[in-house]
Amino acid sequence: MNAEIAQHVRDTAAQLGAGVPYALKVMAGQLADDPDMGQPSGLPGILTVMVDGDLFEDCPALAVGYIREPDRIEIRYVNPAPSAEPAADTQAQAQDQHADPAADTQDQDQDQPADPAADTVTGRVIADAWQRITRWLQHNAPDSHAALRAGVSPTTITALEHDLGIQIPADLRALWFLTAGDDGVNGAGCLPGNQALMTLDAVAAFYGQQMDSQAHQDTLNARRPECDRITVWKAAWIPVVSYGAADRTSGLYLDAATGYLGRWSRYNEGPGDELDTLATYLEDVADMLEAPALATRDKPGLVGGALVWGSRLDPAQEDRWQPLTG
C-alpha cells in the first residue's frame, strides 16, 4: 500500500516545526503498513490519526487526516492537535451554568457544535483547499480572482441559519468565512463546468423557493400512492454551487444530514449524489489547477485573465481558449 503526501501538505508540515516533516514521513510509513489505524474524523470519508510530538524533536502533537482507498493512502492535511486544556474550563463553565438555570436554558437554545475540535480541523482543511484555489487564480486568472466576494462574519451566517431554519455545517461556515460568493466573469464561475459559488442572498432565495415547491408537492403527495410521491427538496439540502453566477437551472447542494454534496437540476437529469464532501470537492479543484495534465473531472484553461473550464466552453471563445498543460 502506497501512502502519498501532497506537496501542499509537505509545505504545511515544514511551517509547523523542523521535526514535523520527518514525523509525517514516519506516520506515512505506518499508515502504509496499517491503513486502518486512524479514527473517523468530523469529515465523511476522512480518518484522523494522532502523532505524539514528544517522540520527535521540534514537533508538536499533530492531527493527520487521510483517506483510505483500495490501493493507496492519501494524506490530506496535517495540523497541530487541538489542546485538551479547554476541557477543564468547559467543565467549570458547565458547573456555573448548572447553578444558574436561566443560563443553562439559554445555552440549550443555542446551536452548539457537537465536536469543536473536529470543527477546527474541518475549517483548516477547507481554508487550505480554498487558499490553494485563490492563490492559483490570483497568479494566473486575475479576472476570476477579482470576481470572488469577500467572506462574511459569523453573525451574518447565524442570521442566515435563522432564515433557513437549519444549522450550517462547519465546512460550509468555514468556506463562507473566506468567500461569500462568485460574481463570475461573463456569467461563468471559477468552479468546474464554469459553475459558481452562490452568494448568500441567492442561497436564501433559492432555498425558500425549493422549500415552497416541496410544500406544494407534499400537499399533492398526500393523495398519491407512496411509490409516486415526489421529493423536490429536503430541508437538510443547502444550495452551494449553481450552473452560473446568475443561472439556477442546476447546481450542487450540501446535505447537512450526511455531509455529502448532491446535484439538483430543474430538468432532473444526471445523478443526484456526488459522493464528495465540500472539502474533497475543493481539494480536487485545487489539484486540477495545480496539475491540469492529471485532471479528470474537467479540463481547466484560460481566456484572457479568466479561468474557463473545457466542459462548457463557449464556441465563441474556442479560438481564444488556452488549455492548461502543466
Backbone hydrogen bonds, N-H to C=O, Kabsch-Sander energy under -0.5 kcal/mol:
donor,donor_aa,acceptor,acceptor_aa,energy
2,N,71,D,-0.9
4,E,2,N,-0.6
4,E,73,I,-3.5
6,A,75,I,-0.8
10,R,6,A,-2.0
11,D,7,Q,-2.5
12,T,8,H,-1.9
13,A,9,V,-2.5
14,A,10,R,-2.1
15,Q,11,D,-1.0
15,Q,12,T,-0.6
16,L,12,T,-0.8
16,L,13,A,-0.9
17,G,13,A,-0.7
19,G,58,D,-2.3
20,V,17,G,-1.3
23,A,19,G,-2.1
24,L,20,V,-2.9
25,K,21,P,-2.1
26,V,22,Y,-2.5
27,M,23,A,-2.4
28,A,24,L,-2.4
29,G,25,K,-1.8
30,Q,26,V,-2.0
31,L,27,M,-2.7
32,A,28,A,-2.0
33,D,29,G,-1.3
34,D,30,Q,-2.4
37,M,34,D,-1.5
39,Q,48,T,-2.9
41,S,46,I,-2.0
46,I,43,L,-2.0
47,L,66,Y,-3.0
48,T,39,Q,-3.2
49,V,64,V,-2.5
51,V,62,L,-2.4
53,G,51,V,-0.8
55,L,52,D,-1.7
56,F,53,G,-1.6
59,C,56,F,-0.7
62,L,51,V,-2.0
63,A,79,N,-3.3
64,V,49,V,-2.7
64,V,62,L,-0.5
65,G,63,A,-0.5
65,G,77,Y,-2.1
66,Y,47,L,-2.7
67,I,74,E,-2.2
69,E,67,I,-0.6
69,E,72,R,-2.6
72,R,69,E,-0.6
73,I,2,N,-3.4
74,E,67,I,-2.1
75,I,4,E,-2.8
76,R,65,G,-2.3
76,R,74,E,-0.6
77,Y,65,G,-1.6
79,N,63,A,-2.2
81,A,61,A,-2.8
87,A,84,A,-1.5
88,A,85,E,-1.4
89,D,85,E,-0.8
90,T,86,P,-2.8
91,Q,87,A,-2.5
92,A,88,A,-2.5
93,Q,89,D,-2.7
94,A,90,T,-2.4
95,Q,91,Q,-2.1
96,D,92,A,-2.3
97,Q,93,Q,-2.6
98,H,94,A,-2.1
99,A,95,Q,-1.5
100,D,96,D,-0.7
100,D,97,Q,-0.7
104,D,97,Q,-0.7
104,D,100,D,-2.2
105,T,101,P,-2.6
106,Q,102,A,-2.3
107,D,103,A,-2.2
108,Q,104,D,-1.8
109,D,105,T,-1.2
110,Q,106,Q,-0.6
110,Q,107,D,-1.0
112,Q,110,Q,-0.7
119,D,115,D,-2.2
120,T,116,P,-2.1
121,V,117,A,-2.0
122,T,118,A,-2.7
123,G,119,D,-2.5
124,R,120,T,-1.8
125,V,121,V,-2.3
126,I,122,T,-2.5
127,A,123,G,-2.6
128,D,124,R,-2.5
129,A,125,V,-2.3
130,W,126,I,-2.8
131,Q,127,A,-2.5
132,R,128,D,-1.7
133,I,129,A,-1.7
134,T,130,W,-2.9
135,R,131,Q,-2.2
136,W,132,R,-1.7
137,L,133,I,-2.5
138,Q,134,T,-2.6
139,H,135,R,-1.5
140,N,136,W,-2.2
141,A,137,L,-2.2
143,D,305,G,-1.8
144,S,305,G,-1.2
145,H,141,A,-2.1
146,A,142,P,-2.4
147,A,143,D,-1.0
148,L,145,H,-1.2
149,R,181,G,-3.1
151,G,178,L,-0.6
152,V,176,W,-2.2
157,I,153,S,-1.7
158,T,154,P,-2.6
159,A,155,T,-2.2
160,L,156,T,-1.8
161,E,157,I,-2.3
162,H,158,T,-1.9
163,D,159,A,-1.9
164,L,160,L,-2.7
165,G,161,E,-2.4
166,I,161,E,-1.2
173,R,169,P,-2.4
174,A,170,A,-2.3
175,L,171,D,-1.7
176,W,172,L,-2.5
177,F,173,R,-1.8
178,L,174,A,-0.8
178,L,175,L,-0.9
179,T,175,L,-2.5
180,A,150,A,-1.1
182,D,197,L,-2.3
183,D,147,A,-2.8
185,V,188,A,-2.7
188,A,185,V,-1.6
189,G,194,N,-2.4
191,L,195,Q,-2.4
194,N,191,L,-1.3
195,Q,191,L,-1.0
195,Q,192,P,-0.9
196,A,242,S,-2.4
198,M,240,V,-3.0
200,L,180,A,-0.7
203,V,199,T,-2.3
204,A,200,L,-2.4
205,A,201,D,-2.3
206,F,202,A,-2.7
207,Y,203,V,-2.5
208,G,204,A,-2.2
209,Q,205,A,-2.1
210,Q,206,F,-2.6
211,M,207,Y,-2.5
212,D,208,G,-2.1
213,S,209,Q,-2.0
214,Q,210,Q,-2.2
215,A,211,M,-2.2
216,H,212,D,-1.9
217,Q,213,S,-2.1
218,D,214,Q,-2.6
219,T,215,A,-1.6
220,L,216,H,-1.7
221,N,217,Q,-3.4
222,A,218,D,-1.4
223,R,220,L,-1.6
224,R,221,N,-1.4
228,D,225,P,-1.9
229,R,226,E,-1.1
232,V,230,I,-0.6
237,W,234,K,-1.8
238,I,236,A,-0.6
238,I,254,L,-2.4
240,V,252,L,-2.8
241,V,252,L,-1.9
242,S,196,A,-2.6
243,Y,250,S,-2.2
244,G,247,D,-1.5
245,A,187,G,-2.0
247,D,244,G,-0.5
248,R,246,A,-0.5
251,G,264,W,-2.1
252,L,241,V,-2.3
253,Y,262,G,-2.6
254,L,238,I,-2.9
255,D,253,Y,-0.6
255,D,260,Y,-2.7
256,A,236,A,-3.1
256,A,254,L,-0.9
258,T,255,D,-0.7
259,G,255,D,-3.3
261,L,276,D,-3.3
262,G,253,Y,-2.4
263,R,272,G,-3.5
264,W,251,G,-2.2
266,R,249,T,-3.3
268,N,265,S,-1.0
274,E,261,L,-1.9
275,L,261,L,-0.7
278,L,259,G,-0.5
281,Y,277,T,-2.2
282,L,278,L,-2.3
283,E,279,A,-2.5
284,D,280,T,-2.0
285,V,281,Y,-2.0
286,A,282,L,-2.5
287,D,283,E,-2.5
288,M,284,D,-2.3
289,L,285,V,-1.9
290,E,286,A,-2.3
291,A,287,D,-2.5
294,L,291,A,-2.0
295,A,292,P,-1.3
301,G,308,V,-1.1
302,L,322,Q,-1.8
303,V,306,A,-2.3
306,A,303,V,-1.6
308,V,301,G,-2.7
310,G,299,K,-3.4
312,R,309,W,-1.2
313,L,310,G,-1.2
317,Q,314,D,-2.7
318,E,314,D,-0.6
318,E,315,P,-0.9
320,R,317,Q,-1.4
321,W,317,Q,-1.5
322,Q,302,L,-2.7
324,L,300,P,-2.4
